[in-house]
Amino acid sequence: MSSLAFSAPSGGAVVFAAKKEPALVLERLAALPKLASVTAASRLEVRPTPEMVSSGIREIDELAGGLPRGCLSEICGPASSGRTSVLLSALAAATRRQEVCALVDTTDALDAASAAATGVELERLLWIRCTRGSDFSPRTSDLRPPAPQSDVRRLTSEARSPRSEVRSLEQALRVTDLLLQSGGFGLVAIDLGDVHDSAARRIPLASWFRFQRAVEPTATALLVVAQAPCAQTCASLLIRLQAGGKPSALSYQLSAQEKLGPAHAQLLDGLQIEGELLRSRLQRKPAQSTTTVFATKAVRIA
């Protein structure tokens, strides 16, 4: 089959010649200065399959193969969908592998007692608690006299204002960028579970691209936990969780001497969670999304 060939004279204009052989066309293309540095697709190296590490939940590992290193993975789901259980399980599995982990706690929602009861080795966890203020300076409210009740209501409303949430979100993005650039972490997790969906969706796509490029040459697994997908195409793995049943039992009873409520890990036992694999770039795209089911397990804290 004949085709068109062309050449580029000194003036820069492209001149077409009719019905020449394809080999001549490729030869003329290779001679063009602008295309000299272009590598043919047949010579491109295939990107190696990333190393997979356990998520701490057997059903999730069977569904997705685990969490990929050098990639961004996203776990999404509404409240009480098991996303915190997956987050703590992933941190526990990573610290059991003697890896140093980092948790960017956007809304300061982590319960340390629950994390320790789940198996997270806290001495191997860098816990970044994003403040509600405009900077990272420590709060000095404890050094001041108690505020009147009207001031308490005002401060509470300010803490829940959208502007304060945006500040915490900006801090979380800056901290995540620094962590990924520094390297040395086995797992970096961003907890956006309590961030309003509308605020999480306003995170610029450029930020997710920057995180993806920063983690790609490293052995770090980047995990994002949110209410709804927000990393878009930058996520190599996307799993959606939802509650599939009622808890089978309340595994903890408060005693008369206890003044504090039970930790999160003590409340529910046997809550059925359904996980759906929505995206996986690590394997051939399935004809339809696949699902798995696992149950939460309460852990008693002495």
Backbone as a ProteinNet text record, in pm:
[ID]
protein_1_A
[PRIMARY]
MSSLAFSAPSGGAVVFAAKKEPALVLERLAALPKLASVTAASRLEVRPTPEMVSSGIREIDELAGGLPRGCLSEICGPASSGRTSVLLSALAAATRRQEVCALVDTTDALDAASAAATGVELERLLWIRCTRGSDFSPRTSDLRPPAPQSDVRRLTSEARSPRSEVRSLEQALRVTDLLLQSGGFGLVAIDLGDVHDSAARRIPLASWFRFQRAVEPTATALLVVAQAPCAQTCASLLIRLQAGGKPSALSYQLSAQEKLGPAHAQLLDGLQIEGELLRSRLQRKPAQSTTTVFATKAVRIA
[TERTIARY]
84.9	0	88.1	64.8	144.1	84	164.1	118.5	192.5	164.3	226.7	357.4	454.3	580.7	600.2	678.9	702.2	842.4	892.9	1024.8	1016.9	1114.5	1117.5	1235.5	1213.3	1322	1380.6	1485.4	1552.8	1462.3	1363.4	1272.9	1177.2	1163.4	1076.3	942.1	904.1	774.8	779.4	668.4	658.9	604.7	679	641	601.4	485.3	434.1	468.5	505.6	528	431.4	372.7	263.8	315.1	246.1	258	401.9	461.6	592.6	576.4	680.5	675.5	674	610.2	606.9	745	841	975.7	1039.3	1012.3	1066.1	1003.1	874.8	806.1	869.1	893.1	954.4	1095.1	1166.7	1302.4	1302.5	1208.8	1200.8	1157.7	1066.4	1023.4	1139	1219.7	1333.1	1436.6	1440.4	1538.8	1499.1	1373.5	1329.4	1392.6	1452.5	1517.5	1421.8	1297.2	1203.3	1161.4	1173	1131.9	1250.2	1370.5	1488.9	1490	1434.3	1436.1	1313.3	1222.1	1100	1130.3	1094.1	1115.5	993.4	1016.7	905.4	833.7	704.2	625.8	674.8	726.3	775.3	900.6	969.4	1091.5	1070.8	949.9	923.1	924.8	980.2	983.9	848.2	808.6	682.8	702.4	611.8	622.6	603.9	696.9	684.7	563.9	511.4	398.2	443.3	373.4	418.1	407.5	490.6	485.9	359.5	293.9	171.3	199.5	138.3	150.7	11.4	5.7	-123.2	-192.5	-324	-405.7	-446.7	-413.5	-452.2	-585.6	-659.5	-789.7	-782.5	-803	-784.6	-877.7	-1001	-1096.7	-1057.1	-1002.9	-957.5	-837.6	-748.3	-631.7	-673.7	-774.9	-821.6	-893	-958.6	-1033.1	-940.2	-844.9	-761.3	-615.2	-576.4	-435.9	-354.8	-417.6	-347.2	-334	-241.5	-214.8	-84.3	-83.5	38.9	134.7	262.2	365.1	388.9	424.7	450	325.6	209.7	82.2	-8.8	-111.4	-213.8	-335.3	-375.8	-495.5	-599.3	-726.2	-833.1	-941.7	-979.7	-1089.9	-1197.8	-1317.4	-1424.5	-1548.1	-1631.8	-1755	-1817.3	-1946.9	-2013.4	-1976	-2034.6	-2010.3	-2056.1	-1981.2	-2010.3	-2004.3	-1916.2	-1900.8	-1776.3	-1700.5	-1582.4	-1454.3	-1456	-1335.8	-1228.1	-1269.1	-1171.5	-1111.8	-1191.1	-1138.6	-1031.6	-1054.6	-954.6	-829.2	-846.8	-732.5	-647.2	-709.8	-633.6	-571.2	-641.5	-585.5	-462.5	-467.6	-352.3	-233.5	-258.7	-151.4	-94.1	-181.5	-134.7	-49.1	-92	-15.1	120.7	125.1	252.3	347.7	297.2	385.8	433	352.1	398.1	511	517.2	628.4	750.4	748.7	858.8	878.9	770.2	777.9	730.3	790.4	747.9	634.8	525.7	407.7	377.6	299.8	257	107.5	37.5	-107.1	-133.4	-187.4	-227.3	-374	-396.8	-530.8	-590.7	-666.2	-713.4	-803.7	-891.6	-988.6	-959.6	-840.8	-801.8	-903.9	-934	-1039.8	-987.7	-857.5	-804.3	-815.3	-861.9	-862.7	-742.1	-642.9	-517	-537.8	-630.4	-654.9	-711	-800	-854.4	-746.5	-658.9	-551.1	-456.8	-421.7	-334.2	-401.4	-531.4	-603.3	-615.6	-619	-626.4	-494.8	-386.2	-255.5	-155.3	-189.8	-97.1	11.3	136.3	248.2	272.6	224.8	225.4	365.6	466.9	603	656.2	589.9	628.7	534.1	448.3	349.2	375.3	391.2	397.8	256.4	199.7	59.9	58.7	13.5	4.8	-139.6	-163.3	-297.9	-313.2	-387	-406.1	-493.3	-448.5	-520.2	-632.4	-719.6	-829.7	-791.7	-675.3	-634.4	-572	-511.5	-451.7	-308	-245.1	-107.1	-91	34.7	64.6	104.5	89.3	130.8	40.3	96.4	15.1	-87.2	-196.8	-302.1	-266	-297.8	-269.6	-398.1	-507.6	-635.4	-635.5	-553.7	-551.2	-486.2	-408.7	-341.8	-429	-544.8	-632.8	-746	-812	-928.1	-1039.4	-1129.5	-1241.1	-1325.3	-1364	-1443.4	-1589.2	-1661.2	-1805.9	-1876.8	-1999.2	-2073.4	-2101.1	-2123.3	-2148	-2024.1	-1905.2	-1781.6	-1757.7	-1796.2	-1779.1	-1863.2	-1987.9	-2073.5	-2016.1	-1959.4	-1902.3	-1780.4	-1692.3	-1574.2	-1612.1	-1715.8	-1759.2	-1809.5	-1886.2	-1935.8	-1822.2	-1717.8	-1604.3	-1527.1	-1517.4	-1442.7	-1509.9	-1640.8	-1714.2	-1739.9	-1685.4	-1712.3	-1638.4	-1690.9	-1623.2	-1483.4	-1461	-1328.8	-1226.6	-1265.6	-1174.5	-1145.6	-1245.8	-1224.6	-1130.8	-1142.6	-1054.3	-911	-891.6	-757.3	-694.9	-771.6	-719.8	-686.2	-768.6	-744.6	-618.2	-596.8	-474.9	-351.4	-359.5	-248.3	-220.3	-326.2	-308.8	-238.8	-273.9	-210.9	-64.3	-32.8	106.9	189.6	135.7	208.6	230.4	128	141.8	250	256.5	360	498.7	516.3	645.7	680.9	583.7	610.5	654	584.8	618.7	753.5	787.5	916.6	1030.6	1006	1111.1	1139.6	1036.3	1055.4	1083.2	1103.3	1136.1	1017.5	895.1	775.8	723.6	681.1	620	477.5	406.7	267.2	241.8	184.6	138	-12.3	-88.5	-234.9	-288.3	-386.8	-455.1	-599.7	-639.5	-775.6	-862.1	-945.1	-1041.8	-1183.8	-1197.3	-1327.9	-1429.2	-1385	-1476.7	-1477.3	-1405.3	-1409.9	-1533.8	-1606.3	-1727.9	-1696.4	-1787.3	-1765.5	-1740.6	-1812.3	-1795.7	-1656.9	-1601.9	-1467.5	-1361.6	-1377.7	-1280	-1278.1	-1393.5	-1398.9	-1334.4	-1314	-1252	-1099.9	-1043.9	-898.4	-853.7	-759.9	-720	-664.6	-696.6	-644.7	-492.6	-436	-290.7	-225.2	-292.6	-237.2	-228	-332.3	-329.3	-224.4	-209.2	-104.7	33.8	51.7	180.7	209.3	108.7	127.1	158.9	88.7	111.6	253.7	303.6	438.2	542.6	512.6	608.9	623.3	513.5	518.4	560	552.3	576.2	715	823.5	956	995.5	906.2	938.5	871.2	903	839.9	727.2	675.4	568.5	432.1	341.5	201.8	122	60.3	-18.6	-165.1	-228.3	-367.8	-450.2	-559.8	-651.5	-785.8	-838.5	-968.3	-1061.8	-1175.2	-1266.8	-1409.6	-1504	-1644.9	-1679.4	-1620.3	-1647.4	-1515.4	-1505.4	-1380.7	-1344.4	-1220.1	-1176.2	-1044.3	-965.6	-838.5	-856.2	-976.7	-1011.6	-916.4	-863.8	-782.5	-643.8	-605	-473.1	-468.7	-582.6	-587.1	-570.5	-467.6	-448	-542.9	-590.8	-681.4	-791.5	-916	-1031.3	-1129	-1157.9	-1250.5	-1356.2	-1482.2	-1593	-1650	-1673.4	-1725.9	-1865.1	-1944.4	-2075.6	-2117.3	-2196.4	-2243.9	-2349.8	-2333.9	-2427.2	-2520.3	-2511.2	-2596.6	-2586	-2657	-2657	-2554	-2499.4	-2404.7	-2472.3	-2396.6	-2451.9	-2456.4	-2370.7	-2368.3	-2294.9	-2326.7	-2248.9	-2148.8	-2020.2	-1919.1	-1865.1	-1921.1	-1862.8	-1974.8	-1962.8	-2059	-1985.7	-2038.6	-1976.1	-1999.8	-1895.1	-1907.7	-1939.8	-1980.9	-2021.1	-1901.5	-1780.5	-1663.1	-1608	-1645.6	-1589	-1663.4	-1589.2	-1647.5	-1636.6	-1541.3	-1523.5	-1594.9	-1641.8	-1709.9	-1612.1	-1661.7	-1574	-1508	-1394.3	-1326.3	-1402.6	-1369	-1441.7	-1431.6	-1315.7	-1295.1	-1373.2	-1429.5	-1499.7	-1650.1	-1699.9	-1843.8	-1914.7	-1872.4	-1949	-1871.7	-1942.8	-1882.1	-1970.8	-1911.8	-1987.7	-2061.4	-2019.7	-2083.2	-2037.9	-2131	-2098.1	-2069	-1951.8	-1907.4	-1892.9	-1945.3	-1932.8	-1834.7	-1735.3	-1637	-1649.6	-1645.8	-1659.4	-1536.2	-1473.1	-1356.3	-1403.7	-1383.5	-1429.2	-1321.9	-1194.5	-1087	-961.5	-894.2	-765.1	-683.5	-578	-490.2	-379.1	-385.2	-280.5	-312.7	-432.8	-473	-571.9	-604.1	-698.6	-834.2	-892.9	-1020.1	-1127.7	-1194.8	-1298.8	-1421.3	-1502.4	-1623.9	-1720.9	-1717.7	-1799.8	-1726.9	-1769.7	-1703	-1723	-1620.1	-1625.2	-1638.1	-1695.7	-1724.9	-1670.1	-1660.5	-1623.6	-1697.7	-1700.6	-1771	-1679.9	-1668.9	-1596.7	-1670.1	-1635.3	-1704.8	-1606.1	-1653.2	-1570.1	-1560.9	-1454.6	-1431.5	-1392.5	-1467.6	-1439.4	-1317.8	-1242.1	-1122.7	-1139.8	-1128.6	-1145.5	-1015.5	-1025.8	-910.9	-911.3	-800	-792.3	-781.6
-119.1	0	123.6	212	334.3	442.6	542.5	651.8	777.7	884.1	1011.2	1023.7	1084.8	1116.7	1266.4	1317.4	1460.4	1486.3	1602.1	1645	1789.8	1830.1	1967.3	2040.4	2130.9	2209.2	2303.6	2374.7	2464.8	2575.3	2610.7	2716.1	2675.2	2546.2	2500.8	2452.9	2479.2	2434.8	2285.6	2219.6	2076.4	2053.8	1977.6	1949.4	1803.1	1775.1	1639.9	1582.2	1455.5	1382.4	1265.9	1242.8	1146.7	1004.8	912.3	768.9	718	732.7	676.2	562.3	482.8	368.6	413.3	333.7	370.8	381.9	296.9	304.2	439.8	495.7	626.7	734.9	718.8	814.6	815.2	695.1	686.8	743.2	721.7	773.4	925.7	982.1	1128.4	1185.4	1114.8	1161.2	1161.1	1055.1	1046	1153.8	1203.8	1306.1	1445.2	1465	1597	1629.7	1747	1781.8	1781.2	1822.9	1830.8	1693.2	1592.9	1458	1368.4	1424.1	1340.7	1285.1	1361	1316.9	1235.7	1211.5	1136.4	987	913.5	769.1	697.4	604	528	448.8	427.7	356.8	214.3	153.1	15.6	4.9	117.6	116.1	162.1	202.3	247.7	129.9	153.2	49.3	37.7	-84.5	-108.9	-77.8	1.4	36.7	-88	-116.1	-238	-232.9	-348.8	-357	-318.7	-228.6	-185.3	-297.8	-286	-381.9	-359.4	-466.7	-458.3	-493.8	-419.5	-446.3	-467.9	-537	-572.3	-449.1	-445.7	-339.8	-370.8	-489.7	-528.9	-599.2	-602.6	-670.2	-771.5	-897.6	-1004.6	-988	-948.9	-935.2	-823	-714.4	-605.6	-650.4	-727.7	-777.7	-873.2	-955.4	-1046.9	-972.5	-862.3	-785.7	-706	-635.3	-542.3	-583.1	-686.3	-724.9	-652	-563.1	-484.4	-339.9	-269.3	-129.3	-120.7	-52.8	-45.1	61	26	124.4	215.9	339.9	434.2	479.2	458.3	494.7	559.6	625.7	686.8	595.8	553.5	471.1	550.9	528.4	606.5	513.8	536.5	465.6	568	547.9	644.9	573.6	650.3	596.4	693.5	683	773.2	739	810.1	783.5	642.2	577.9	441.6	340.7	366.2	272	185.1	202.6	121.4	182.3	306.6	367.2	387.3	422.9	438.2	303.9	198.1	64.3	25	55.9	25.9	110.7	237	324.9	272.4	239.6	189.8	54.5	-29.4	-160.9	-146	-52.2	-29.4	23.9	115.5	166.5	57.8	-27.7	-136.5	-235.1	-268.6	-362.5	-304.5	-174.1	-111.2	-102.8	-68.2	-60.8	-199.3	-302.6	-439.1	-479.8	-419.5	-446.2	-361.5	-297.7	-214.2	-92	-41.1	76.9	199.3	312.2	439	495.9	534	583.2	726.2	793.6	930.4	940.1	1002	1024.2	1173.8	1227.8	1368	1373.8	1410.7	1411.9	1550.3	1566.6	1699.3	1762.3	1683.6	1737.5	1695.3	1642.6	1600.6	1501.8	1398.2	1303.5	1169.8	1146.1	1015.7	996.3	877.6	838.5	747.6	796.7	724	590.4	584.4	458	352.7	393.6	300.2	253.9	346.5	309.5	208.2	230.7	136.5	1.8	2.8	-122.9	-200.1	-129.4	-195.5	-261.4	-218.7	-276.7	-179	-51.4	49.2	73.5	59.3	90.3	240.1	309.7	455.8	514	440.7	493.4	497.8	430.4	433.5	518.9	595	675.8	822.6	899	1044.5	1097.6	1152.4	1197.6	1349	1398.7	1542.8	1584.5	1661.5	1707.6	1850.2	1866.1	1998.9	2082.3	2203	2289.9	2361.5	2420.8	2498.2	2644	2684.5	2822.7	2849.4	2964.2	3004.4	2959.4	2906.7	2861	2740.2	2696.2	2577.3	2610.6	2733.4	2772.3	2706.5	2666.5	2601.6	2697.6	2642.8	2723.3	2756.7	2879.5	2923.4	2943.9	2885	2905.4	2842.8	2737.3	2672.9	2761.5	2863.7	2951.9	3069.7	3083.4	3195.8	3154	3251.3	3216.7	3158.5	3081.2	3022.4	3130.7	3107.3	3204.4	3195.7	3305.8	3300.8	3208.1	3170	3075.1	3130.4	3261	3319.8	3309.6	3329.4	3317.3	3174	3079.6	2939.6	2904.3	2953.5	2927.1	2991.8	3112.8	3181.1	3105.7	3061.4	2987.9	2855.4	2790.5	2664.3	2683.9	2791.1	2817.1	2851.2	2921.9	2953.4	2828.8	2734.8	2611.9	2529	2544.2	2466.5	2544.5	2663.4	2746.2	2691.6	2715.5	2669.1	2726.1	2851.6	2910.6	2833.7	2794.4	2716.3	2580.8	2518.9	2390	2403.3	2511.2	2533.7	2553.3	2622	2640.9	2507.6	2422.8	2291.8	2209.9	2221.3	2147.4	2197.9	2327.6	2382.6	2334.5	2329.1	2278.4	2132.8	2053.3	1911.4	1891.8	1972.2	1959.6	1999.5	2105.7	2147.8	2042.2	1987.5	1887.1	1761.6	1718.5	1599.5	1619	1736.4	1765.1	1752.6	1804.5	1796.3	1652.4	1574.2	1435.3	1354	1371.7	1295.1	1336.8	1463.9	1509.6	1460.4	1446.9	1401.9	1253.8	1171.7	1028.4	955.9	824.1	742.8	682.3	708	655.5	535	433.7	319	346.5	427.8	461.7	604.5	683.3	818.1	821.4	851	849.8	990.2	1028.6	1156.4	1127.3	1168.7	1144	1265.9	1253.8	1358.1	1313.1	1212.4	1153.3	1249	1342	1437	1572	1582.7	1705.5	1701.3	1810.3	1814.4	1780.9	1708.5	1661.9	1777.4	1887.2	2000.4	2062.1	2064.6	2119.3	2026.3	1895.6	1799.9	1801.3	1821.6	1824.2	1949	2051.3	2174.1	2167.8	2057	2043.1	2044.3	2128.6	2137.1	2003.7	1973.4	1850.8	1856.5	1977	1989.6	1937.3	1951	1898.3	1746.6	1681.9	1535.8	1489.2	1560.9	1526.2	1541.1	1645.5	1665.8	1553.1	1511.7	1400.7	1271.3	1250.6	1129	1123.8	1234.2	1237.4	1227.3	1283.3	1279.4	1139.1	1063.1	930.8	823.5	852.2	750.6	687.3	764	699.2	644	643.5	600.4	467.8	415.1	292.1	322.1	442.7	484.6	455.8	407.1	389.7	508.9	582.5	700.5	660.7	679.9	639.7	761.8	782.1	892.5	834	882.8	839.3	958.8	945.9	1058.1	1005.7	1098.4	1061.2	1019.2	1085.1	1056.5	1068	1007.5	1016.5	1161.6	1199.6	1336.9	1344.3	1235.8	1236.6	1214.8	1176	1157.9	1059.4	1095.1	1000.6	978.5	1054.1	1035.7	912.6	858.5	741	614.7	536.9	409.6	302.8	319.6	222.9	299.3	263.2	330.3	225.4	227.9	133.4	213.2	177.8	242.8	147.1	197.1	117.5	165.5	71.8	105.7	-2	39.9	-54.5	-144	-275.4	-369.8	-436.3	-404	-467.4	-398.1	-449.5	-393.2	-466.3	-398.8	-466.7	-580.9	-689.1	-806	-790.8	-706.4	-692.2	-565.4	-513.9	-407.4	-474.8	-458.6	-537.9	-470.1	-357.6	-286.8	-227.9	-237.4	-180.9	-86.1	32.2	129.1	90.7	102.3	77.6	207.7	196.4	315.3	406.1	348.3	427	503.4	465.8	528.7	657.2	763.4	892.6	924.3	861.9	884.5	777.8	811.7	715.3	616.9	510.8	410.3	463	404.7	441.6	387.7	439.1	399.8	250.7	192.6	51.1	-38.5	17.6	-62.6	-69.7	10.3	27.7	-84.9	-114.9	-203.4	-330.3	-439.9	-568.1	-636.7	-685.7	-758.1	-671	-544.6	-458.3	-501.8	-540.6	-591.3	-475.6	-480.9	-375.4	-434.2	-364	-404.6	-312	-371.4	-294.2	-320.2	-213.8	-224.5	-165.5	-242	-196.6	-118.3	11.9	97.9	122.7	125.7	150.3	80.7	16.6	-44.2	-40.8	38.2	47.1	-57.1	-144.6	-243.2	-372.5	-385.5	-506.9	-469.4	-564.2	-537.3	-498	-396.9	-346.1	-452.8	-484.4	-587.4	-539.6	-636.5	-602.3	-524.2	-550.1	-475.7	-470	-378.1	-362.8	-488.1	-522.4	-638.2	-593	-676.7	-640.5	-745.3	-707.4	-798	-755.9	-841.9	-815.7	-856.1	-769.9	-804.4	-742.6	-786.5	-743	-677.2	-573.4	-507.3	-594.1	-575.6	-650.7	-555	-556.8	-466.6	-515.5	-419.7	-449.2	-386.3	-467.2	-417	-354.3	-234.5	-162.4	-175.4	-224.3	-242	-107
0	0	0	-94.5	-104.1	-17	12.9	96.5	58.2	129.6	101	177.5	116.8	183.8	178.9	272.4	272.3	323.3	292.3	337.2	379.8	457.8	508.8	448.9	354.7	297.5	401.8	360.2	453.4	502	420.7	461.9	571.2	599.9	706.3	658.9	534.2	484.2	454.4	475.3	450.9	310.7	228	90.4	81.1	25.9	14	-122.8	-123.4	-248	-252.7	-367.5	-377.4	-394.4	-327.7	-349.2	-340.4	-220.4	-191.8	-92	-77.8	10.7	157.5	247.4	390.4	451.6	409.1	465.8	439.3	320.6	288.4	375.7	404.8	491.6	630.5	686.7	819.2	818.9	709.2	699.6	697	621.5	616.9	752.7	821.7	954	1052.7	1050.3	1142.7	1115.7	991.1	956.1	1003	1039	1084.2	1219.3	1237	1364.3	1482.8	1461.7	1571.8	1622.6	1538.4	1578	1611.4	1612.9	1638.5	1779.7	1876.3	2015.7	2056	1963.5	1993.1	1985.5	2090.1	2094.6	2040	1953.6	1896.7	2005.8	1988.5	2089.3	2108.7	2002.8	2014.5	2099.9	2122.6	2200.8	2344.6	2378.4	2514.5	2610.8	2729	2830.3	2898.5	2928	2998	3145.8	3201.1	3342.2	3427.5	3519.4	3599.8	3692.2	3722.7	3814.4	3954.4	4021	4153.5	4256.5	4357.8	4468.5	4550.2	4587.4	4664.7	4809.9	4900.9	5043.7	5100.9	5211.3	5270.8	5327.6	5312.2	5371.1	5513.6	5561.4	5695.5	5701.7	5591.3	5584.9	5471.4	5504.8	5406.2	5287.7	5311.7	5202.3	5105.2	5158.3	5071.9	4989	5051.1	4977	4866.2	4892.2	4788.8	4676.7	4710.9	4611.1	4520.3	4580	4503.1	4497.7	4571.8	4575.4	4679.2	4755	4855.3	4811.9	4874.3	4842.1	4763.4	4650.9	4568.6	4620.5	4621.3	4654.6	4534.3	4563.8	4456.9	4384.1	4444.1	4381	4483.9	4433.9	4517.6	4519.1	4636.9	4654.6	4731.7	4699	4760.6	4812.9	4938.5	5003	5033.3	4981.9	5003	5056.2	5121.7	5175.9	5273.5	5297	5391.7	5535	5628.6	5770.2	5806.6	5895.3	5941.6	5827.8	5730.3	5619.4	5633.8	5741.1	5763.1	5712.1	5666.3	5610.2	5717.9	5840.7	5948.2	5986.8	5981.6	6010.9	5909.7	5782.3	5679.8	5701.5	5737.4	5761.4	5875.9	5988.4	6103.6	6074.3	6000.2	5965.2	5876.1	5781.7	5694.6	5774.1	5867.3	5951.2	6040.6	6096	6181.2	6102.3	5980.5	5898.9	5861.7	5832.3	5794.8	5913.1	6029.9	6145.8	6189.7	6166.3	6195.8	6102.1	5983.9	5892.3	5926.1	6042.6	6090	6001.3	5944.1	5860	5938.3	5907.5	5966.1	5880.7	5943.8	5872.5	5914.8	5832.7	5862.2	5836.8	5929.7	5916.7	5921.8	5812.7	5807.1	5848.7	5973.6	6032.4	6011.5	5905.3	5865.5	5970.2	6030.3	6125.9	6269.4	6295.2	6430.3	6487.5	6408.1	6445.2	6495	6489.3	6528.6	6679.2	6719.5	6859.8	6882.4	6957.3	6973.3	7043.3	7138.4	7208	7113.5	7024.8	6926.9	6830.3	6788.8	6697.3	6761.7	6888.8	6958.1	6976.8	7005.2	7023.7	6893.8	6781.5	6651.8	6613.5	6675.2	6646.1	6589.2	6584.9	6533.7	6638	6598.7	6686.9	6681.1	6782.6	6780.1	6774.8	6824.3	6818.2	6674.6	6583.2	6442.2	6358.7	6422.6	6352.4	6376.8	6267.7	6274.3	6254.7	6360.8	6360.7	6348.1	6233.5	6209.2	6230.3	6332.3	6366.5	6315	6207.7	6148.4	6239.9	6268.6	6360.1	6287.9	6367.1	6309.7	6287.5	6335.5	6320	6185.3	6171.3	6044.4	6029.2	6137	6127.3	6216.5	6233.3	6311.2	6453.8	6496.4	6630.9	6733.9	6849.8	6952.1	7010	7052.9	7113.1	7256.8	7299.6	7435.9	7514.7	7467.2	7535.7	7674	7693	7823.9	7929.1	7886.9	7980.9	8020.9	7957.1	7983.8	8076.3	8140.1	8224	8139.9	8200.9	8126	8059.9	7938.2	7862.7	7903.8	7893.4	7920.6	7823.5	7859.4	7777.8	7639.1	7628.1	7495.7	7408.4	7469.4	7391.8	7349.2	7433.7	7399.3	7277.9	7276	7160.1	7035.2	7048.4	6933.3	6880.9	6972.6	6930.1	6866.2	6917.4	6859.6	6717.7	6696	6560.8	6466.6	6516.1	6431.4	6393.4	6490	6461.6	6354	6339.9	6240.7	6113.1	6102.4	5985.7	5864.9	5744.9	5622.9	5608.6	5651.2	5638.4	5720.9	5842.1	5925.6	5863.5	5801.4	5736.7	5617.8	5544.1	5430.3	5477.2	5590.7	5643.4	5681.6	5748.2	5785	5661	5559.1	5435.7	5366.4	5367	5307.9	5383.2	5514.6	5593.4	5560.6	5546.1	5515.3	5381.3	5281.6	5150.2	5155.8	5229.5	5240.2	5312.9	5420.4	5497.6	5413.1	5338.6	5254.5	5150.1	5091.8	4993.2	5055.6	5175.9	5243.4	5278	5322.4	5358.3	5236.8	5125.3	5005.2	4949.6	4959.3	4909.7	4998.2	5127.9	5219.2	5204	5180.5	5160.3	5290.9	5279.1	5395.2	5466.4	5420.8	5486.5	5408.3	5481.8	5416.6	5374.5	5452.7	5423.7	5468.1	5380	5411.2	5387.1	5490.8	5481.9	5505.5	5426.4	5441	5479.1	5597.1	5644.5	5614.5	5510.6	5474.6	5503.7	5590.1	5613.6	5672	5757.2	5818.7	5749.3	5639.2	5558.3	5470.4	5465.5	5385.4	5240	5178.5	5041.9	4945.8	4962.5	4871.3	4884.4	5006.3	5026.1	4968.4	4987.5	4934.9	4782.7	4720.7	4574.7	4517.2	4598.6	4549.5	4553.2	4600.2	4597.1	4451	4414.8	4272.8	4222.2	4098.5	4038.5	4029.8	4019	4014.8	4142.3	4256.3	4382.2	4378.4	4328	4319.3	4218.7	4108.3	4012	4074.5	4154.2	4219.2	4318.8	4394.6	4487.7	4412.8	4302.4	4224	4170.3	4116.7	4063.1	4173.8	4291.5	4402	4459.6	4465.4	4527.1	4427	4298.3	4195.7	4202.5	4221	4223.4	4359.8	4457.4	4592.3	4623.3	4741.7	4790.3	4888	4885.3	4975.5	4914.5	4996.2	4955.7	5007.3	4917.6	4954.1	4958.6	5074.2	5094.8	5131.5	5059.6	5084.8	5127.6	5238.7	5290.4	5287.1	5218	5201.1	5191.4	5192.5	5179.8	5037.7	4941	4799.8	4724.2	4605.4	4528.8	4499.4	4529.9	4506.2	4430.3	4426.3	4354.1	4204.3	4163.1	4022.3	3954.4	3837.9	3760.7	3819.7	3920.2	3981.3	4070.9	4108	4194.6	4111.9	4144.5	4076.1	4128.6	4250.2	4312.4	4382.2	4355	4413.9	4463.1	4592.8	4655.3	4729.5	4706.9	4776.4	4879.1	5000.6	5110.2	5147.5	5197	5250.3	5349.1	5446.2	5546.6	5485.1	5505.4	5445.9	5543.8	5670.7	5770	5903.1	6002.8	6135.9	6222.2	6324.6	6412.4	6487.3	6503.3	6570.1	6720	6776.1	6921.4	6957.4	7076	7135.5	7228.2	7197.8	7266.8	7391.2	7429.6	7541.9	7625.4	7755.7	7847.7	7941.3	7959.2	8047.2	8192	8273.6	8416.2	8487.5	8611.3	8685.8	8715.8	8722.8	8755.5	8636.4	8514.1	8395.9	8363.3	8353.1	8320.6	8172.1	8105.3	7962.5	7883.4	7766.8	7680.4	7620	7563.9	7503.7	7377.5	7345	7221.1	7102.4	6983.7	6863.2	6838	6865.3	6835.9	6931	7038.6	7136.4	7110.5	7020.2	7010.5	6936.8	6814	6727.9	6698.8	6694.5	6662	6559.2	6453.1	6352.8	6254.5	6237.6	6138.1	5999.3	5915.4	5782.1	5688.2	5624.6	5534.1	5394.1	5295.1	5156.2	5086.3	5020.1	4945.5	4796.8	4717.4	4572.5	4505.5	4419.9	4345.1	4223.1	4226	4117.1	4012.2	4052.9	3957.9	4003.8	3911.6	3939.2	3810.8	3810	3694.3	3699.7	3798.1	3814.6	3742.5	3691.3	3622.6	3512.7	3428.8	3320.7	3377.7	3319.3	3369.4	3360.8	3471.8	3466.7	3390.2	3347.4	3274.1	3361.4	3490.3	3583.3	3716.4	3803.9	3931.7	4016.1	4092.9	4180.6	4324.4	4408.3	4546	4641.1	4766.6	4873.8	4999	5098.6	5223.9	5338.2	5439.1	5561.2	5678.4	5798.4	5919.6	6013.4	6083.6	6182.7	6307.4	6382.4	6503.6	6615	6720.8	6832.4	6908.3	6961.4	7039.4	7175.9	7279.6	7415.4	7463.9	7520.1	7572.8	7724	7776.8	7922.3	7991.8
[MASK]
++++++++++++++++++++++++++++++++++++++++++++++++++++++++++++++++++++++++++++++++++++++++++++++++++++++++++++++++++++++++++++++++++++++++++++++++++++++++++++++++++++++++++++++++++++++++++++++++++++++++++++++++++++++++++++++++++++++++++++++++++++++++++++++++++++++++++++++++++++++++++++++++++++++++++++++

